[in-house]
Amino acid sequence: MAISQELLDILACPACKADVKLTADGKGLKCVSCHRVYPIRDDIPVMLIEEATVEPPEAGKGR
């Protein structure tokens, strides 16, 4: 089961409160502002700051 759009619409990054988007591989939620990636385990997003990894911004989408 995938993460529903309704759930994605209400989730926010716990660190900076910005929106999160599903990663290309569908295995995480990436913050659009601070670029933390929160893992998805057993179809459940783990929205804990200490579980997140930080990835660089996508190429061509720098600030």
GULUMNU-915823 format. One record per residue: residue number from 1; x, y, z of N, C-alpha, C, CB in turn. Coordinates in steps of 0.1 Angstrom, whole numbers. Glycine has a CB too. Example, Ala and Ser with C-alpha at 12.3 -4.5 7.8 and 13.67 -1.06 7.14 Angstrom:
BEGIN
<atom 1,<132,-57,78>,<123,-45,78>,<132,-33,78>,<113,-45,90>>
<atom 2,<128,-22,71>,<137,-11,71>,<129,0,79>,<141,-6,57>>
END
This chain:
BEGIN
<atom 1,<8,-12,0>,<0,0,0>,<9,12,0>,<-10,0,12>>
<atom 2,<6,22,-9>,<14,34,-10>,<8,45,0>,<14,39,-24>>
<atom 3,<16,55,2>,<12,66,10>,<1,74,2>,<24,76,14>>
<atom 4,<-10,76,9>,<-21,83,2>,<-18,98,0>,<-34,81,10>>
<atom 5,<-24,104,-10>,<-22,118,-12>,<-28,126,-1>,<-29,122,-26>>
<atom 6,<-38,122,5>,<-44,129,17>,<-34,130,28>,<-57,122,22>>
<atom 7,<-27,119,31>,<-17,119,41>,<-5,128,38>,<-12,105,44>>
<atom 8,<-1,128,25>,<10,136,21>,<6,151,22>,<14,133,6>>
<atom 9,<-7,154,20>,<-11,168,21>,<-11,174,35>,<-25,169,16>>
<atom 10,<-11,165,45>,<-11,170,59>,<2,169,66>,<-22,163,67>>
<atom 11,<11,161,60>,<24,159,67>,<33,171,64>,<31,146,62>>
<atom 12,<42,174,74>,<51,185,73>,<64,180,80>,<46,198,80>>
<atom 13,<75,186,76>,<88,183,82>,<88,187,97>,<100,190,74>>
<atom 14,<91,178,106>,<91,182,120>,<102,191,124>,<93,169,128>>
<atom 15,<113,192,115>,<124,201,118>,<121,216,114>,<136,197,111>>
<atom 16,<115,218,102>,<113,232,98>,<99,235,94>,<122,234,86>>
<atom 17,<90,225,94>,<76,226,92>,<72,229,77>,<70,238,100>>
<atom 18,<82,226,68>,<79,228,53>,<72,215,48>,<92,230,46>>
<atom 19,<67,215,36>,<61,204,30>,<71,193,27>,<54,208,17>>
<atom 20,<66,181,27>,<75,169,23>,<69,163,10>,<75,159,35>>
<atom 21,<77,157,2>,<73,151,-10>,<79,137,-11>,<78,159,-23>>
<atom 22,<72,128,-17>,<76,114,-19>,<89,114,-27>,<65,106,-25>>
<atom 23,<99,106,-23>,<111,105,-31>,<108,97,-43>,<123,98,-22>>
<atom 24,<117,98,-53>,<115,91,-66>,<114,76,-64>,<127,94,-75>>
<atom 25,<122,70,-55>,<121,56,-53>,<109,52,-44>,<134,51,-47>>
<atom 26,<102,61,-38>,<91,58,-30>,<94,53,-16>,<82,49,-36>>
<atom 27,<107,54,-12>,<111,48,1>,<113,59,12>,<124,41,-1>>
<atom 28,<109,71,9>,<111,82,19>,<103,94,15>,<126,85,20>>
<atom 29,<103,103,24>,<96,116,22>,<107,127,24>,<84,119,32>>
<atom 30,<109,135,14>,<119,146,14>,<114,159,17>,<127,145,1>>
<atom 31,<119,167,26>,<115,180,29>,<120,189,18>,<121,185,42>>
<atom 32,<111,198,13>,<114,207,2>,<123,219,6>,<101,212,-4>>
<atom 33,<124,221,19>,<132,232,24>,<146,228,30>,<124,239,35>>
<atom 34,<146,219,40>,<159,215,46>,<165,202,40>,<157,214,61>>
<atom 35,<158,196,31>,<162,184,24>,<165,172,33>,<175,187,17>>
<atom 36,<158,171,44>,<159,159,52>,<150,149,45>,<154,161,67>>
<atom 37,<154,136,46>,<146,125,40>,<142,116,52>,<154,117,29>>
<atom 38,<129,115,54>,<124,106,64>,<120,93,58>,<111,113,71>>
<atom 39,<125,82,64>,<122,69,58>,<107,64,59>,<131,58,64>>
<atom 40,<103,56,50>,<90,49,51>,<93,35,53>,<82,52,37>>
<atom 41,<88,30,64>,<90,16,68>,<76,9,69>,<98,14,81>>
<atom 42,<74,-2,62>,<61,-9,63>,<49,0,60>,<59,-16,76>>
<atom 43,<51,9,50>,<41,19,45>,<38,29,56>,<29,11,41>>
<atom 44,<47,31,66>,<45,41,76>,<56,51,76>,<43,34,90>>
<atom 45,<53,64,74>,<64,74,74>,<70,75,88>,<59,87,69>>
<atom 46,<83,75,90>,<89,77,103>,<94,91,103>,<101,67,105>>
<atom 47,<86,100,109>,<88,114,109>,<95,119,122>,<74,122,108>>
<atom 48,<106,112,125>,<115,116,136>,<128,122,130>,<118,103,145>>
<atom 49,<131,133,136>,<143,141,131>,<156,132,132>,<145,153,139>>
<atom 50,<157,124,143>,<169,116,144>,<170,104,135>,<170,111,159>>
<atom 51,<159,101,128>,<158,90,118>,<161,95,104>,<145,83,119>>
<atom 52,<161,108,102>,<162,114,89>,<177,115,85>,<156,128,89>>
<atom 53,<178,115,72>,<192,117,66>,<190,130,58>,<197,105,56>>
<atom 54,<201,137,56>,<201,150,48>,<207,148,35>,<208,161,56>>
<atom 55,<199,151,24>,<204,149,11>,<206,163,4>,<195,141,2>>
<atom 56,<215,165,-5>,<216,178,-12>,<204,181,-20>,<229,178,-20>>
<atom 57,<201,193,-23>,<190,196,-32>,<192,190,-46>,<189,212,-34>>
<atom 58,<181,187,-53>,<182,181,-66>,<189,190,-75>,<168,178,-71>>
<atom 59,<196,185,-85>,<203,193,-95>,<194,201,-102>,<211,183,-105>>
<atom 60,<198,214,-104>,<189,223,-112>,<178,230,-103>,<183,216,-123>>
<atom 61,<177,226,-91>,<167,232,-82>,<173,239,-70>,<157,221,-78>>
<atom 62,<185,244,-72>,<191,251,-61>,<184,264,-57>,<206,254,-64>>
<atom 63,<188,269,-46>,<181,282,-41>,<187,294,-47>,<182,283,-26>>
END
